Amino acid sequence: MNRRTTLLIAAEALAWWCVLAALWLVLISTVDTLERVVGASAAGVAALAATAARRVVSAR
């Protein structure tokens, strides 16, 4: 894996994280510090899973 591929994967994961974190903030009723931390963490895990799943599917 070269540097360009690594940057593309990181950019894709960041884009997923932004979309999922924004969706979390839209769907919750109260926005306090704990909700932001939980949302950011959950979005990070989901972003990594989505990026990995897309790479597996596109590798076929």
mmCIF file of the N, C-alpha and C atoms, coordinates in Angstrom:
data_MODEL
# 
_entry.id   MODEL 
# 
loop_
_atom_site.group_PDB 
_atom_site.id 
_atom_site.type_symbol 
_atom_site.label_atom_id 
_atom_site.label_alt_id 
_atom_site.label_comp_id 
_atom_site.label_asym_id 
_atom_site.label_entity_id 
_atom_site.label_seq_id 
_atom_site.pdbx_PDB_ins_code 
_atom_site.Cartn_x 
_atom_site.Cartn_y 
_atom_site.Cartn_z 
_atom_site.occupancy 
_atom_site.B_iso_or_equiv 
_atom_site.pdbx_formal_charge 
_atom_site.auth_seq_id 
_atom_site.auth_comp_id 
_atom_site.auth_asym_id 
_atom_site.auth_atom_id 
_atom_site.pdbx_PDB_model_num 
ATOM 1   N N  . MET A 1 1  ? 0.848   -1.157 0.000  1.00 0.00 ? 1  MET A N  1 
ATOM 2   C CA . MET A 1 1  ? 0.000   0.000  0.000  1.00 0.00 ? 1  MET A CA 1 
ATOM 3   C C  . MET A 1 1  ? 0.909   1.240  0.000  1.00 0.00 ? 1  MET A C  1 
ATOM 4   N N  . ASN A 1 2  ? 0.652   2.142  -0.918 1.00 0.00 ? 2  ASN A N  1 
ATOM 5   C CA . ASN A 1 2  ? 1.489   3.334  -1.009 1.00 0.00 ? 2  ASN A CA 1 
ATOM 6   C C  . ASN A 1 2  ? 0.854   4.504  -0.241 1.00 0.00 ? 2  ASN A C  1 
ATOM 7   N N  . ARG A 1 3  ? 1.527   5.622  -0.242 1.00 0.00 ? 3  ARG A N  1 
ATOM 8   C CA . ARG A 1 3  ? 1.067   6.774  0.537  1.00 0.00 ? 3  ARG A CA 1 
ATOM 9   C C  . ARG A 1 3  ? -0.264  7.318  0.022  1.00 0.00 ? 3  ARG A C  1 
ATOM 10  N N  . ARG A 1 4  ? -0.432  7.333  -1.297 1.00 0.00 ? 4  ARG A N  1 
ATOM 11  C CA . ARG A 1 4  ? -1.674  7.855  -1.883 1.00 0.00 ? 4  ARG A CA 1 
ATOM 12  C C  . ARG A 1 4  ? -2.868  7.002  -1.462 1.00 0.00 ? 4  ARG A C  1 
ATOM 13  N N  . THR A 1 5  ? -2.718  5.704  -1.476 1.00 0.00 ? 5  THR A N  1 
ATOM 14  C CA . THR A 1 5  ? -3.783  4.795  -1.063 1.00 0.00 ? 5  THR A CA 1 
ATOM 15  C C  . THR A 1 5  ? -4.128  4.999  0.406  1.00 0.00 ? 5  THR A C  1 
ATOM 16  N N  . THR A 1 6  ? -3.122  5.172  1.226  1.00 0.00 ? 6  THR A N  1 
ATOM 17  C CA . THR A 1 6  ? -3.350  5.402  2.655  1.00 0.00 ? 6  THR A CA 1 
ATOM 18  C C  . THR A 1 6  ? -4.122  6.693  2.882  1.00 0.00 ? 6  THR A C  1 
ATOM 19  N N  . LEU A 1 7  ? -3.758  7.744  2.166  1.00 0.00 ? 7  LEU A N  1 
ATOM 20  C CA . LEU A 1 7  ? -4.473  9.015  2.302  1.00 0.00 ? 7  LEU A CA 1 
ATOM 21  C C  . LEU A 1 7  ? -5.916  8.907  1.826  1.00 0.00 ? 7  LEU A C  1 
ATOM 22  N N  . LEU A 1 8  ? -6.150  8.169  0.756  1.00 0.00 ? 8  LEU A N  1 
ATOM 23  C CA . LEU A 1 8  ? -7.517  7.988  0.264  1.00 0.00 ? 8  LEU A CA 1 
ATOM 24  C C  . LEU A 1 8  ? -8.375  7.217  1.272  1.00 0.00 ? 8  LEU A C  1 
ATOM 25  N N  . ILE A 1 9  ? -7.801  6.198  1.876  1.00 0.00 ? 9  ILE A N  1 
ATOM 26  C CA . ILE A 1 9  ? -8.532  5.422  2.888  1.00 0.00 ? 9  ILE A CA 1 
ATOM 27  C C  . ILE A 1 9  ? -8.841  6.297  4.098  1.00 0.00 ? 9  ILE A C  1 
ATOM 28  N N  . ALA A 1 10 ? -7.868  7.090  4.530  1.00 0.00 ? 10 ALA A N  1 
ATOM 29  C CA . ALA A 1 10 ? -8.090  7.984  5.669  1.00 0.00 ? 10 ALA A CA 1 
ATOM 30  C C  . ALA A 1 10 ? -9.150  9.038  5.351  1.00 0.00 ? 10 ALA A C  1 
ATOM 31  N N  . ALA A 1 11 ? -9.131  9.560  4.140  1.00 0.00 ? 11 ALA A N  1 
ATOM 32  C CA . ALA A 1 11 ? -10.131 10.555 3.742  1.00 0.00 ? 11 ALA A CA 1 
ATOM 33  C C  . ALA A 1 11 ? -11.526 9.937  3.688  1.00 0.00 ? 11 ALA A C  1 
ATOM 34  N N  . GLU A 1 12 ? -11.613 8.710  3.214  1.00 0.00 ? 12 GLU A N  1 
ATOM 35  C CA . GLU A 1 12 ? -12.906 8.036  3.177  1.00 0.00 ? 12 GLU A CA 1 
ATOM 36  C C  . GLU A 1 12 ? -13.437 7.784  4.585  1.00 0.00 ? 12 GLU A C  1 
ATOM 37  N N  . ALA A 1 13 ? -12.577 7.340  5.479  1.00 0.00 ? 13 ALA A N  1 
ATOM 38  C CA . ALA A 1 13 ? -12.996 7.103  6.866  1.00 0.00 ? 13 ALA A CA 1 
ATOM 39  C C  . ALA A 1 13 ? -13.422 8.415  7.529  1.00 0.00 ? 13 ALA A C  1 
ATOM 40  N N  . LEU A 1 14 ? -12.709 9.492  7.258  1.00 0.00 ? 14 LEU A N  1 
ATOM 41  C CA . LEU A 1 14 ? -13.076 10.790 7.818  1.00 0.00 ? 14 LEU A CA 1 
ATOM 42  C C  . LEU A 1 14 ? -14.423 11.263 7.273  1.00 0.00 ? 14 LEU A C  1 
ATOM 43  N N  . ALA A 1 15 ? -14.662 11.051 5.990  1.00 0.00 ? 15 ALA A N  1 
ATOM 44  C CA . ALA A 1 15 ? -15.944 11.433 5.406  1.00 0.00 ? 15 ALA A CA 1 
ATOM 45  C C  . ALA A 1 15 ? -17.086 10.629 6.030  1.00 0.00 ? 15 ALA A C  1 
ATOM 46  N N  . TRP A 1 16 ? -16.896 9.335  6.192  1.00 0.00 ? 16 TRP A N  1 
ATOM 47  C CA . TRP A 1 16 ? -17.904 8.508  6.864  1.00 0.00 ? 16 TRP A CA 1 
ATOM 48  C C  . TRP A 1 16 ? -18.156 9.009  8.276  1.00 0.00 ? 16 TRP A C  1 
ATOM 49  N N  . TRP A 1 17 ? -17.071 9.330  8.997  1.00 0.00 ? 17 TRP A N  1 
ATOM 50  C CA . TRP A 1 17 ? -17.212 9.787  10.372 1.00 0.00 ? 17 TRP A CA 1 
ATOM 51  C C  . TRP A 1 17 ? -18.014 11.086 10.435 1.00 0.00 ? 17 TRP A C  1 
ATOM 52  N N  . CYS A 1 18 ? -17.728 12.013 9.539  1.00 0.00 ? 18 CYS A N  1 
ATOM 53  C CA . CYS A 1 18 ? -18.457 13.290 9.530  1.00 0.00 ? 18 CYS A CA 1 
ATOM 54  C C  . CYS A 1 18 ? -19.943 13.074 9.293  1.00 0.00 ? 18 CYS A C  1 
ATOM 55  N N  . VAL A 1 19 ? -20.282 12.250 8.332  1.00 0.00 ? 19 VAL A N  1 
ATOM 56  C CA . VAL A 1 19 ? -21.691 11.993 8.028  1.00 0.00 ? 19 VAL A CA 1 
ATOM 57  C C  . VAL A 1 19 ? -22.380 11.291 9.195  1.00 0.00 ? 19 VAL A C  1 
ATOM 58  N N  . LEU A 1 20 ? -21.749 10.284 9.751  1.00 0.00 ? 20 LEU A N  1 
ATOM 59  C CA . LEU A 1 20 ? -22.370 9.530  10.841 1.00 0.00 ? 20 LEU A CA 1 
ATOM 60  C C  . LEU A 1 20 ? -22.469 10.343 12.128 1.00 0.00 ? 20 LEU A C  1 
ATOM 61  N N  . ALA A 1 21 ? -21.467 11.164 12.424 1.00 0.00 ? 21 ALA A N  1 
ATOM 62  C CA . ALA A 1 21 ? -21.524 12.024 13.612 1.00 0.00 ? 21 ALA A CA 1 
ATOM 63  C C  . ALA A 1 21 ? -22.619 13.078 13.462 1.00 0.00 ? 21 ALA A C  1 
ATOM 64  N N  . ALA A 1 22 ? -22.755 13.642 12.274 1.00 0.00 ? 22 ALA A N  1 
ATOM 65  C CA . ALA A 1 22 ? -23.821 14.622 12.035 1.00 0.00 ? 22 ALA A CA 1 
ATOM 66  C C  . ALA A 1 22 ? -25.190 13.965 12.169 1.00 0.00 ? 22 ALA A C  1 
ATOM 67  N N  . LEU A 1 23 ? -25.330 12.755 11.660 1.00 0.00 ? 23 LEU A N  1 
ATOM 68  C CA . LEU A 1 23 ? -26.595 12.030 11.789 1.00 0.00 ? 23 LEU A CA 1 
ATOM 69  C C  . LEU A 1 23 ? -26.916 11.772 13.257 1.00 0.00 ? 23 LEU A C  1 
ATOM 70  N N  . TRP A 1 24 ? -25.925 11.397 14.036 1.00 0.00 ? 24 TRP A N  1 
ATOM 71  C CA . TRP A 1 24 ? -26.122 11.179 15.471 1.00 0.00 ? 24 TRP A CA 1 
ATOM 72  C C  . TRP A 1 24 ? -26.628 12.451 16.136 1.00 0.00 ? 24 TRP A C  1 
ATOM 73  N N  . LEU A 1 25 ? -26.005 13.585 15.822 1.00 0.00 ? 25 LEU A N  1 
ATOM 74  C CA . LEU A 1 25 ? -26.407 14.846 16.441 1.00 0.00 ? 25 LEU A CA 1 
ATOM 75  C C  . LEU A 1 25 ? -27.828 15.252 16.043 1.00 0.00 ? 25 LEU A C  1 
ATOM 76  N N  . VAL A 1 26 ? -28.225 14.918 14.836 1.00 0.00 ? 26 VAL A N  1 
ATOM 77  C CA . VAL A 1 26 ? -29.585 15.237 14.394 1.00 0.00 ? 26 VAL A CA 1 
ATOM 78  C C  . VAL A 1 26 ? -30.608 14.372 15.121 1.00 0.00 ? 26 VAL A C  1 
ATOM 79  N N  . LEU A 1 27 ? -30.263 13.136 15.398 1.00 0.00 ? 27 LEU A N  1 
ATOM 80  C CA . LEU A 1 27 ? -31.230 12.198 15.957 1.00 0.00 ? 27 LEU A CA 1 
ATOM 81  C C  . LEU A 1 27 ? -31.365 12.244 17.482 1.00 0.00 ? 27 LEU A C  1 
ATOM 82  N N  . ILE A 1 28 ? -30.411 12.831 18.190 1.00 0.00 ? 28 ILE A N  1 
ATOM 83  C CA . ILE A 1 28 ? -30.539 12.867 19.650 1.00 0.00 ? 28 ILE A CA 1 
ATOM 84  C C  . ILE A 1 28 ? -31.316 14.109 20.069 1.00 0.00 ? 28 ILE A C  1 
ATOM 85  N N  . SER A 1 29 ? -31.947 14.037 21.244 1.00 0.00 ? 29 SER A N  1 
ATOM 86  C CA . SER A 1 29 ? -32.769 15.152 21.686 1.00 0.00 ? 29 SER A CA 1 
ATOM 87  C C  . SER A 1 29 ? -31.990 16.177 22.510 1.00 0.00 ? 29 SER A C  1 
ATOM 88  N N  . THR A 1 30 ? -31.060 15.720 23.339 1.00 0.00 ? 30 THR A N  1 
ATOM 89  C CA . THR A 1 30 ? -30.256 16.644 24.132 1.00 0.00 ? 30 THR A CA 1 
ATOM 90  C C  . THR A 1 30 ? -28.802 16.529 23.717 1.00 0.00 ? 30 THR A C  1 
ATOM 91  N N  . VAL A 1 31 ? -28.153 17.668 23.618 1.00 0.00 ? 31 VAL A N  1 
ATOM 92  C CA . VAL A 1 31 ? -26.749 17.674 23.204 1.00 0.00 ? 31 VAL A CA 1 
ATOM 93  C C  . VAL A 1 31 ? -25.912 18.129 24.395 1.00 0.00 ? 31 VAL A C  1 
ATOM 94  N N  . ASP A 1 32 ? -25.347 17.168 25.111 1.00 0.00 ? 32 ASP A N  1 
ATOM 95  C CA . ASP A 1 32 ? -24.421 17.486 26.186 1.00 0.00 ? 32 ASP A CA 1 
ATOM 96  C C  . ASP A 1 32 ? -23.090 16.794 25.891 1.00 0.00 ? 32 ASP A C  1 
ATOM 97  N N  . THR A 1 33 ? -22.125 16.984 26.752 1.00 0.00 ? 33 THR A N  1 
ATOM 98  C CA . THR A 1 33 ? -20.768 16.486 26.505 1.00 0.00 ? 33 THR A CA 1 
ATOM 99  C C  . THR A 1 33 ? -20.724 14.970 26.363 1.00 0.00 ? 33 THR A C  1 
ATOM 100 N N  . LEU A 1 34 ? -21.424 14.266 27.231 1.00 0.00 ? 34 LEU A N  1 
ATOM 101 C CA . LEU A 1 34 ? -21.404 12.810 27.168 1.00 0.00 ? 34 LEU A CA 1 
ATOM 102 C C  . LEU A 1 34 ? -22.003 12.310 25.854 1.00 0.00 ? 34 LEU A C  1 
ATOM 103 N N  . GLU A 1 35 ? -23.086 12.908 25.401 1.00 0.00 ? 35 GLU A N  1 
ATOM 104 C CA . GLU A 1 35 ? -23.695 12.498 24.130 1.00 0.00 ? 35 GLU A CA 1 
ATOM 105 C C  . GLU A 1 35 ? -22.747 12.749 22.962 1.00 0.00 ? 35 GLU A C  1 
ATOM 106 N N  . ARG A 1 36 ? -22.011 13.834 23.005 1.00 0.00 ? 36 ARG A N  1 
ATOM 107 C CA . ARG A 1 36 ? -21.051 14.114 21.935 1.00 0.00 ? 36 ARG A CA 1 
ATOM 108 C C  . ARG A 1 36 ? -19.921 13.081 21.919 1.00 0.00 ? 36 ARG A C  1 
ATOM 109 N N  . VAL A 1 37 ? -19.433 12.703 23.092 1.00 0.00 ? 37 VAL A N  1 
ATOM 110 C CA . VAL A 1 37 ? -18.352 11.712 23.178 1.00 0.00 ? 37 VAL A CA 1 
ATOM 111 C C  . VAL A 1 37 ? -18.841 10.350 22.682 1.00 0.00 ? 37 VAL A C  1 
ATOM 112 N N  . VAL A 1 38 ? -20.015 9.946  23.139 1.00 0.00 ? 38 VAL A N  1 
ATOM 113 C CA . VAL A 1 38 ? -20.579 8.658  22.709 1.00 0.00 ? 38 VAL A CA 1 
ATOM 114 C C  . VAL A 1 38 ? -20.845 8.666  21.202 1.00 0.00 ? 38 VAL A C  1 
ATOM 115 N N  . GLY A 1 39 ? -21.401 9.751  20.704 1.00 0.00 ? 39 GLY A N  1 
ATOM 116 C CA . GLY A 1 39 ? -21.678 9.853  19.268 1.00 0.00 ? 39 GLY A CA 1 
ATOM 117 C C  . GLY A 1 39 ? -20.423 9.821  18.426 1.00 0.00 ? 39 GLY A C  1 
ATOM 118 N N  . ALA A 1 40 ? -19.391 10.540 18.866 1.00 0.00 ? 40 ALA A N  1 
ATOM 119 C CA . ALA A 1 40 ? -18.131 10.548 18.124 1.00 0.00 ? 40 ALA A CA 1 
ATOM 120 C C  . ALA A 1 40 ? -17.482 9.168  18.127 1.00 0.00 ? 40 ALA A C  1 
ATOM 121 N N  . SER A 1 41 ? -17.553 8.487  19.261 1.00 0.00 ? 41 SER A N  1 
ATOM 122 C CA . SER A 1 41 ? -16.979 7.140  19.348 1.00 0.00 ? 41 SER A CA 1 
ATOM 123 C C  . SER A 1 41 ? -17.737 6.143  18.482 1.00 0.00 ? 41 SER A C  1 
ATOM 124 N N  . ALA A 1 42 ? -19.051 6.174  18.574 1.00 0.00 ? 42 ALA A N  1 
ATOM 125 C CA . ALA A 1 42 ? -19.868 5.259  17.769 1.00 0.00 ? 42 ALA A CA 1 
ATOM 126 C C  . ALA A 1 42 ? -19.686 5.544  16.280 1.00 0.00 ? 42 ALA A C  1 
ATOM 127 N N  . ALA A 1 43 ? -19.618 6.806  15.912 1.00 0.00 ? 43 ALA A N  1 
ATOM 128 C CA . ALA A 1 43 ? -19.405 7.165  14.509 1.00 0.00 ? 43 ALA A CA 1 
ATOM 129 C C  . ALA A 1 43 ? -18.026 6.709  14.038 1.00 0.00 ? 43 ALA A C  1 
ATOM 130 N N  . GLY A 1 44 ? -17.031 6.776  14.906 1.00 0.00 ? 44 GLY A N  1 
ATOM 131 C CA . GLY A 1 44 ? -15.688 6.317  14.538 1.00 0.00 ? 44 GLY A CA 1 
ATOM 132 C C  . GLY A 1 44 ? -15.637 4.830  14.269 1.00 0.00 ? 44 GLY A C  1 
ATOM 133 N N  . VAL A 1 45 ? -16.269 4.063  15.135 1.00 0.00 ? 45 VAL A N  1 
ATOM 134 C CA . VAL A 1 45 ? -16.316 2.610  14.946 1.00 0.00 ? 45 VAL A CA 1 
ATOM 135 C C  . VAL A 1 45 ? -17.073 2.265  13.666 1.00 0.00 ? 45 VAL A C  1 
ATOM 136 N N  . ALA A 1 46 ? -18.207 2.908  13.461 1.00 0.00 ? 46 ALA A N  1 
ATOM 137 C CA . ALA A 1 46 ? -19.011 2.641  12.264 1.00 0.00 ? 46 ALA A CA 1 
ATOM 138 C C  . ALA A 1 46 ? -18.288 3.093  10.996 1.00 0.00 ? 46 ALA A C  1 
ATOM 139 N N  . ALA A 1 47 ? -17.559 4.193  11.063 1.00 0.00 ? 47 ALA A N  1 
ATOM 140 C CA . ALA A 1 47 ? -16.808 4.676  9.897  1.00 0.00 ? 47 ALA A CA 1 
ATOM 141 C C  . ALA A 1 47 ? -15.714 3.693  9.509  1.00 0.00 ? 47 ALA A C  1 
ATOM 142 N N  . LEU A 1 48 ? -15.006 3.160  10.496 1.00 0.00 ? 48 LEU A N  1 
ATOM 143 C CA . LEU A 1 48 ? -13.976 2.164  10.197 1.00 0.00 ? 48 LEU A CA 1 
ATOM 144 C C  . LEU A 1 48 ? -14.589 0.893  9.614  1.00 0.00 ? 48 LEU A C  1 
ATOM 145 N N  . ALA A 1 49 ? -15.734 0.479  10.154 1.00 0.00 ? 49 ALA A N  1 
ATOM 146 C CA . ALA A 1 49 ? -16.410 -0.711 9.632  1.00 0.00 ? 49 ALA A CA 1 
ATOM 147 C C  . ALA A 1 49 ? -16.891 -0.487 8.202  1.00 0.00 ? 49 ALA A C  1 
ATOM 148 N N  . ALA A 1 50 ? -17.444 0.687  7.923  1.00 0.00 ? 50 ALA A N  1 
ATOM 149 C CA . ALA A 1 50 ? -17.931 0.982  6.575  1.00 0.00 ? 50 ALA A CA 1 
ATOM 150 C C  . ALA A 1 50 ? -16.784 1.036  5.574  1.00 0.00 ? 50 ALA A C  1 
ATOM 151 N N  . THR A 1 51 ? -15.679 1.632  5.979  1.00 0.00 ? 51 THR A N  1 
ATOM 152 C CA . THR A 1 51 ? -14.514 1.709  5.095  1.00 0.00 ? 51 THR A CA 1 
ATOM 153 C C  . THR A 1 51 ? -13.955 0.313  4.819  1.00 0.00 ? 51 THR A C  1 
ATOM 154 N N  . ALA A 1 52 ? -13.851 -0.497 5.849  1.00 0.00 ? 52 ALA A N  1 
ATOM 155 C CA . ALA A 1 52 ? -13.340 -1.859 5.672  1.00 0.00 ? 52 ALA A CA 1 
ATOM 156 C C  . ALA A 1 52 ? -14.278 -2.691 4.805  1.00 0.00 ? 52 ALA A C  1 
ATOM 157 N N  . ALA A 1 53 ? -15.582 -2.546 5.016  1.00 0.00 ? 53 ALA A N  1 
ATOM 158 C CA . ALA A 1 53 ? -16.551 -3.311 4.222  1.00 0.00 ? 53 ALA A CA 1 
ATOM 159 C C  . ALA A 1 53 ? -16.499 -2.909 2.754  1.00 0.00 ? 53 ALA A C  1 
ATOM 160 N N  . ARG A 1 54 ? -16.350 -1.613 2.475  1.00 0.00 ? 54 ARG A N  1 
ATOM 161 C CA . ARG A 1 54 ? -16.277 -1.181 1.091  1.00 0.00 ? 54 ARG A CA 1 
ATOM 162 C C  . ARG A 1 54 ? -15.010 -1.701 0.425  1.00 0.00 ? 54 ARG A C  1 
ATOM 163 N N  . ARG A 1 55 ? -13.908 -1.724 1.163  1.00 0.00 ? 55 ARG A N  1 
ATOM 164 C CA . ARG A 1 55 ? -12.651 -2.230 0.590  1.00 0.00 ? 55 ARG A CA 1 
ATOM 165 C C  . ARG A 1 55 ? -12.740 -3.723 0.288  1.00 0.00 ? 55 ARG A C  1 
ATOM 166 N N  . VAL A 1 56 ? -13.417 -4.481 1.155  1.00 0.00 ? 56 VAL A N  1 
ATOM 167 C CA . VAL A 1 56 ? -13.567 -5.925 0.932  1.00 0.00 ? 56 VAL A CA 1 
ATOM 168 C C  . VAL A 1 56 ? -14.425 -6.176 -0.293 1.00 0.00 ? 56 VAL A C  1 
ATOM 169 N N  . VAL A 1 57 ? -15.519 -5.443 -0.418 1.00 0.00 ? 57 VAL A N  1 
ATOM 170 C CA . VAL A 1 57 ? -16.423 -5.639 -1.548 1.00 0.00 ? 57 VAL A CA 1 
ATOM 171 C C  . VAL A 1 57 ? -15.765 -5.227 -2.853 1.00 0.00 ? 57 VAL A C  1 
ATOM 172 N N  . SER A 1 58 ? -15.011 -4.120 -2.844 1.00 0.00 ? 58 SER A N  1 
ATOM 173 C CA . SER A 1 58 ? -14.389 -3.657 -4.078 1.00 0.00 ? 58 SER A CA 1 
ATOM 174 C C  . SER A 1 58 ? -13.168 -4.500 -4.465 1.00 0.00 ? 58 SER A C  1 
ATOM 175 N N  . ALA A 1 59 ? -12.625 -5.277 -3.548 1.00 0.00 ? 59 ALA A N  1 
ATOM 176 C CA . ALA A 1 59 ? -11.468 -6.120 -3.845 1.00 0.00 ? 59 ALA A CA 1 
ATOM 177 C C  . ALA A 1 59 ? -11.850 -7.371 -4.620 1.00 0.00 ? 59 ALA A C  1 
ATOM 178 N N  . ARG A 1 60 ? -13.118 -7.702 -4.624 1.00 0.00 ? 60 ARG A N  1 
ATOM 179 C CA . ARG A 1 60 ? -13.556 -8.917 -5.325 1.00 0.00 ? 60 ARG A CA 1 
ATOM 180 C C  . ARG A 1 60 ? -13.501 -8.785 -6.773 1.00 0.00 ? 60 ARG A C  1 
# 
